[in-house]
């Protein structure tokens, strides 16, 4: 009877284990479309064998719970690639908006900046036209008109750059609250995981934590370190602590130098976040690098053209009889910084265009010839105005192309890693159907053993007479 009793015990445990396994499969099927769900598999543990008369007999199996099928290394690689792709993506969006300022649609002047390259050519060409007839009022008006167009487009471009910089600043500042919400949620999940599954898989709690990590990595660059008791610590890529197991350190922001800076505790981490990745990294790279670089070039162009033209105009003789004091054509910049947005035409009377040389009669054109020659002279950082502007636009286009290629490659890597992770961790209904069939048959087989044991027990109770058991 002891042996039959042991068999009853083994088969009972087999039925319980198969039933538990079927429940796990059913849960997988139910969550097949749940975002972030990681499929689970049953854990089987062989029971301690029983020794009878020096012979060991198997004691069956116990199902010890479900384990999520996840690869932490693969998930971390995916997280790291996501933060890179997110950074280049947000930067590319900003760069495309920036480039649009200098790209008139279909050759028109529909952009905020118009076509500054054409404006420069037209402006200096108007001086060349005036050479032929320096006293002609219509030609003088054309000089003022082309100067006004050039100054207006340069100023509009600078204003557009500053406006975009302010918009990116707002976008960057808005990331702070999202980051803090996620780090707080991760810290709370750490506490739950450590209290309920310190040495085992935490199932859906770990799924939730991984989803929060994925979202966080798309906002800022992070590093993650697994701690004792299934916890997790998170730092910025430069090492500032954001989450330490069950507690989080808020990311704060404040105005410094007219733009938003970011702090962890009292440490300014703005520059580190710019190079760390995530949306915030892309915003900051564009705000603090790309836009200031273009604006600095535009300021240099406006400063050099305005200063050189004003100097020559003040050195000649105008139709009003002013010699060496004809006045400025453009507003005179005091420094390079801010010259582009402040650029404007200040002369209103075309008679104050000093076409003649100093001390020459009004019919002389030597000074306007000198002004026309500025178009081909190295007056802007060692280049002609047209070449300098062309170089600026070409460099911007090259930057956009480089970031675009980088973003494409990074997104392809994200897609590849996501596919690998999905193949490992997502629910495949065909696989689950096969597992369900396997566990059902195992359950049926164990049930048949019960039927056999019932027959044996009935026969034994009836002194060996075979007895039908329903």
ZAMARGU-4260 file (C-alpha; in steps of 0.2 Angstrom, whole numbers, plus 5000, padded with zeros to 4 digits):
<rodrens>
0) 5000/5000/5000 | 5015/5012/5003 | 5021/5010/4986 | 5003/5013/4978 | 5001/5028/4990
5) 5018/5035/4983 | 5012/5032/4965 | 4996/5042/4969 | 5007/5056/4976 | 5018/5056/4961
10) 5003/5057/4949 | 4994/5070/4959 | 5009/5081/4959 | 5011/5078/4940 | 4993/5084/4937
15) 4996/5099/4948 | 5012/5103/4938 | 5003/5101/4921 | 4988/5112/4927 | 5000/5125/4932
20) 5010/5124/4916 | 4993/5126/4906 | 4989/5141/4916 | 5005/5149/4911 | 5002/5145/4893
25) 4984/5152/4894 | 4991/5168/4902 | 5004/5170/4888 | 4990/5168/4875 | 4979/5181/4884
30) 4994/5194/4884 | 4999/5190/4866 | 4995/5208/4861 | 5000/5217/4878 | 5013/5230/4874
35) 5029/5225/4883 | 5023/5208/4889 | 5037/5195/4890 | 5032/5177/4888 | 5034/5165/4902
40) 5039/5147/4904 | 5035/5135/4918 | 5050/5129/4929 | 5051/5111/4933 | 5060/5104/4948
45) 5063/5085/4951 | 5057/5080/4968 | 5069/5071/4980 | 5069/5052/4976 | 5062/5040/4989
50) 5073/5025/4994 | 5064/5008/4998 | 5075/4994/5002 | 5090/5002/4996 | 5082/5006/4979
55) 5079/5024/4974 | 5062/5028/4967 | 5057/5044/4958 | 5045/5056/4967 | 5039/5065/4953
60) 5040/5084/4948 | 5034/5101/4955 | 5031/5116/4945 | 5039/5130/4954 | 5032/5145/4945
65) 5035/5155/4929 | 5050/5163/4923 | 5050/5177/4909 | 5060/5173/4894 | 5071/5189/4893
70) 5089/5193/4889 | 5095/5207/4899 | 5111/5210/4889 | 5101/5211/4873 | 5088/5223/4881
75) 5102/5234/4887 | 5110/5235/4870 | 5093/5239/4863 | 5091/5253/4876 | 5108/5260/4872
80) 5104/5260/4853 | 5087/5268/4856 | 5095/5283/4865 | 5107/5286/4851 | 5093/5285/4838
85) 5082/5297/4848 | 5096/5309/4849 | 5100/5310/4831 | 5082/5310/4827 | 5078/5325/4837
90) 5094/5334/4831 | 5089/5330/4813 | 5072/5337/4815 | 5080/5353/4821 | 5093/5354/4807
95) 5079/5351/4794 | 5070/5366/4801 | 5086/5376/4802 | 5091/5372/4784 | 5073/5377/4778
100) 5078/5395/4783 | 5090/5395/4769 | 5082/5385/4756 | 5069/5395/4745 | 5056/5383/4738
105) 5057/5381/4719 | 5069/5395/4717 | 5057/5408/4725 | 5060/5419/4740 | 5047/5409/4751
110) 5059/5405/4765 | 5061/5416/4780 | 5078/5421/4774 | 5074/5423/4756 | 5089/5419/4745
115) 5103/5428/4753 | 5116/5421/4740 | 5106/5430/4726 | 5103/5445/4737 | 5122/5447/4739
120) 5125/5445/4720 | 5111/5458/4716 | 5117/5470/4729 | 5135/5471/4722 | 5128/5470/4704
125) 5118/5486/4708 | 5135/5495/4711 | 5142/5488/4694 | 5126/5495/4685 | 5129/5512/4694
130) 5147/5513/4687 | 5140/5517/4670 | 5129/5532/4675 | 5134/5537/4693 | 5122/5551/4693
135) 5106/5541/4688 | 5093/5542/4701 | 5084/5525/4696 | 5101/5516/4697 | 5104/5524/4714
140) 5087/5518/4720 | 5091/5501/4714 | 5106/5501/4725 | 5095/5505/4740 | 5082/5493/4735
145) 5094/5478/4734 | 5103/5483/4750 | 5086/5483/4759 | 5082/5466/4752 | 5099/5459/4758
150) 5098/5467/4775 | 5080/5461/4777 | 5083/5443/4773 | 5099/5442/4783 | 5090/5450/4798
155) 5075/5438/4796 | 5086/5423/4795 | 5095/5428/4811 | 5078/5431/4819 | 5072/5414/4813
160) 5088/5406/4821 | 5085/5414/4837 | 5066/5409/4837 | 5071/5391/4833 | 5084/5391/4847
165) 5070/5398/4859 | 5058/5384/4853 | 5071/5370/4856 | 5075/5378/4873 | 5056/5375/4878
170) 5056/5358/4871 | 5072/5353/4881 | 5065/5361/4897 | 5049/5350/4895 | 5059/5334/4895
175) 5063/5337/4914 | 5046/5332/4920 | 5045/5317/4909 | 5062/5311/4915 | 5057/5313/4934
180) 5041/5304/4932 | 5050/5289/4924 | 5064/5288/4937 | 5051/5290/4951 | 5041/5275/4943
185) 5057/5265/4941 | 5062/5268/4959 | 5045/5262/4965 | 5046/5247/4954 | 5063/5243/4961
190) 5055/5243/4979 | 5041/5231/4973 | 5053/5219/4964 | 5065/5218/4979 | 5051/5215/4991
195) 5042/5202/4981 | 5055/5194/4970 | 5072/5198/4977 | 5080/5181/4970 | 5068/5177/4956
200) 5060/5184/4940 | 5047/5197/4944 | 5037/5194/4929 | 5026/5209/4924 | 5034/5220/4937
205) 5051/5218/4927 | 5041/5221/4911 | 5035/5237/4917 | 5052/5242/4923 | 5059/5238/4906
210) 5046/5249/4897 | 5050/5263/4908 | 5068/5261/4905 | 5065/5261/4886 | 5055/5277/4887
215) 5068/5285/4898 | 5082/5280/4886 | 5073/5289/4872 | 5073/5305/4883 | 5091/5306/4890
220) 5107/5295/4889 | 5108/5283/4903 | 5118/5269/4910 | 5110/5255/4921 | 5118/5244/4934
225) 5110/5228/4942 | 5111/5228/4961 | 5108/5216/4974 | 5090/5209/4977 | 5085/5211/4958
230) 5087/5230/4960 | 5093/5243/4947 | 5103/5259/4948 | 5103/5272/4934 | 5115/5286/4930
235) 5117/5298/4916 | 5130/5293/4904 | 5142/5304/4913 | 5139/5296/4930 | 5126/5307/4939
240) 5115/5296/4949 | 5096/5296/4944 | 5090/5281/4953 | 5097/5271/4967 | 5086/5255/4970
245) 5071/5262/4979 | 5075/5281/4978 | 5077/5293/4964 | 5086/5310/4962 | 5076/5323/4952
250) 5083/5331/4936 | 5080/5350/4938 | 5082/5365/4927 | 5085/5383/4928 | 5090/5398/4917
255) 5108/5402/4915 | 5114/5414/4902 | 5097/5416/4894 | 5095/5397/4891 | 5089/5382/4901
260) 5102/5372/4910 | 5100/5356/4919 | 5106/5350/4936 | 5107/5334/4946 | 5108/5340/4963
265) 5119/5355/4962 | 5129/5349/4947 | 5126/5357/4930 | 5125/5342/4918 | 5120/5352/4903
270) 5135/5349/4892 | 5136/5330/4897 | 5117/5328/4893 | 5120/5336/4876 | 5133/5322/4871
275) 5124/5308/4881 | 5110/5304/4869 | 5091/5304/4870 | 5079/5318/4863 | 5087/5330/4876
280) 5104/5327/4869 | 5098/5330/4851 | 5089/5346/4857 | 5104/5353/4866 | 5116/5349/4852
285) 5106/5359/4840 | 5102/5373/4852 | 5120/5375/4859 | 5130/5369/4844 | 5122/5369/4827
290) 5111/5385/4828 | 5125/5396/4836 | 5137/5390/4823 | 5126/5396/4809 | 5121/5412/4818
295) 5140/5416/4821 | 5143/5414/4802 | 5128/5425/4798 | 5134/5438/4810 | 5151/5438/4802
300) 5144/5440/4785 | 5133/5455/4790 | 5147/5463/4800 | 5160/5462/4786 | 5148/5467/4772
305) 5141/5482/4782 | 5158/5488/4789 | 5167/5487/4772 | 5152/5495/4762 | 5150/5509/4775
310) 5169/5512/4776 | 5170/5515/4757 | 5154/5525/4756 | 5161/5537/4769 | 5177/5538/4760
315) 5169/5545/4744 | 5159/5559/4737 | 5140/5559/4735 | 5128/5569/4725 | 5124/5581/4740
320) 5142/5586/4739 | 5148/5577/4755 | 5166/5571/4754 | 5173/5559/4766 | 5157/5560/4776
325) 5143/5554/4765 | 5136/5542/4779 | 5133/5524/4781 | 5122/5513/4769 | 5119/5500/4783
330) 5117/5502/4801 | 5135/5501/4808 | 5138/5486/4819 | 5148/5489/4835 | 5153/5470/4836
335) 5151/5454/4826 | 5139/5446/4839 | 5121/5451/4834 | 5126/5460/4818 | 5115/5449/4807
340) 5098/5452/4816 | 5102/5471/4818 | 5107/5473/4800 | 5096/5486/4791 | 5098/5500/4778
345) 5099/5518/4786 | 5102/5529/4771 | 5085/5535/4764 | 5091/5548/4751 | 5100/5540/4736
350) 5110/5556/4734 | 5120/5550/4749 | 5127/5535/4739 | 5145/5541/4737 | 5149/5535/4719
355) 5163/5547/4716 | 5180/5546/4724 | 5186/5558/4738 | 5187/5575/4731 | 5181/5570/4714
360) 5167/5578/4705 | 5149/5570/4705 | 5152/5562/4688 | 5166/5552/4694 | 5163/5533/4697
365) 5179/5527/4705 | 5172/5524/4723 | 5157/5514/4716 | 5169/5504/4706 | 5178/5500/4722
370) 5162/5495/4731 | 5157/5484/4716 | 5174/5475/4718 | 5170/5470/4736 | 5160/5456/4728
375) 5176/5447/4723 | 5187/5452/4737 | 5192/5442/4753 | 5182/5453/4765 | 5173/5440/4775
380) 5185/5429/4785 | 5197/5427/4770 | 5183/5424/4757 | 5172/5434/4746 | 5154/5437/4753
385) 5146/5425/4740 | 5159/5411/4743 | 5158/5413/4762 | 5139/5412/4762 | 5140/5397/4749
390) 5152/5388/4761 | 5141/5391/4776 | 5126/5384/4767 | 5136/5369/4760 | 5143/5365/4778
395) 5125/5365/4785 | 5120/5354/4771 | 5134/5342/4774 | 5130/5342/4793 | 5112/5338/4789
400) 5117/5324/4777 | 5129/5316/4790 | 5116/5316/4804 | 5103/5309/4792 | 5114/5295/4788
405) 5118/5292/4806 | 5100/5292/4811 | 5096/5279/4797 | 5109/5267/4802 | 5104/5269/4821
410) 5086/5266/4817 | 5091/5251/4807 | 5100/5244/4822 | 5086/5248/4833 | 5074/5238/4821
415) 5086/5223/4821 | 5088/5222/4840 | 5070/5224/4842 | 5067/5210/4830 | 5079/5199/4840
420) 5071/5203/4856 | 5054/5200/4850 | 5059/5183/4843 | 5065/5178/4860 | 5053/5187/4872
425) 5036/5190/4863 | 5022/5177/4863 | 5021/5166/4847 | 5003/5159/4846 | 5009/5144/4836
430) 5022/5139/4849 | 5010/5142/4863 | 4997/5130/4854 | 5011/5117/4853 | 5015/5119/4872
435) 4997/5118/4877 | 4995/5102/4867 | 5010/5095/4875 | 5004/5099/4893 | 4987/5093/4889
440) 4993/5076/4884 | 5004/5075/4899 | 4989/5079/4910 | 4979/5066/4901 | 4993/5053/4903
445) 4994/5056/4922 | 4975/5054/4923 | 4976/5037/4914 | 4988/5032/4928 | 4975/5036/4941
450) 4962/5025/4931 | 4975/5011/4932 | 4978/5013/4950 | 4959/5013/4953 | 4957/4997/4945
455) 4972/4989/4955 | 4964/4996/4971 | 4947/4989/4967 | 4954/4972/4962 | 4964/4971/4978
460) 4949/4975/4989 | 4939/4962/4980 | 4952/4948/4983 | 4959/4948/4966 | 4943/4948/4956
465) 4944/4960/4942 | 4932/4974/4945 | 4926/4987/4933 | 4929/5005/4938 | 4919/5019/4931
</rodrens>
